């Protein structure tokens, strides 16, 4: 549309039209009124005049010292909070990893105890079946009872409140006291411990 208007102009008119400035200078009065209105609204701080504009731009808005201290304290608190959260999450992951290892270790130990218990019961069954064929069945019985006593002692260490194990140990103690009183003065006694 502007091109059509320029086509109707003579070359001299076109030169005169091109020489005109493209924007109008609002003057310093408009700038002063705008700055005064911004200061009244509290959006601009400083006493710089339009001539001292460079001075007001170099001197940034002054902040009270307590705002600087508060900003530093907030950044330190934010950093410390991040470190704390990282430590907690890291510790939690480490604890979970250890728990997994211990649970797997507990399963392995329980499996070993089960295997040893089954072997113990199988050996006792074989002993009872071959009662007459074994030359010294008294020694085999004593070894079996000693193993039972050692197992009961370990169970009491693991679960001190287990009533059944405590009664088994009380039975062993009563038998030991009765045997001591009946064997008092015997020259030799056979005791096998593992």
Number of C-alpha atoms within 10 A of each C-alpha: 5 6 7 8 8 13 10 10 12 10 11 9 12 13 11 10 13 10 9 9 8 8 6 7 8 8 8 11 10 11 13 13 11 12 19 13 13 13 14 11 9 9 9 13 14 13 12 13 13 14 9 10 11 11 14 16 11 8 9 10 11 8 8 8 9 9 10 11 11 11 12 12 12 12 12 12 12 12 12 12 12 12 12 12 12 12 12 12 12 12 12 12 12 12 12 12 12 12 12 12 12 12 12 12 12 12 12 12 12 12 12 12 12 12 12 12 13 12 12 15 13 12 14 15 12 11 17 14 11 12 15 10 10 13 10 10 15 11 14 17 15 15 16 19 15 17 16 16 19 15 15 19 17 13 15 17 11 10 12 12 11 12 11 11 19 17 12 15 19 12 13 17 13 12 12 12 12 12 11 12 10 10 12 9 8 8 6 7 7 6 9 13 11 6
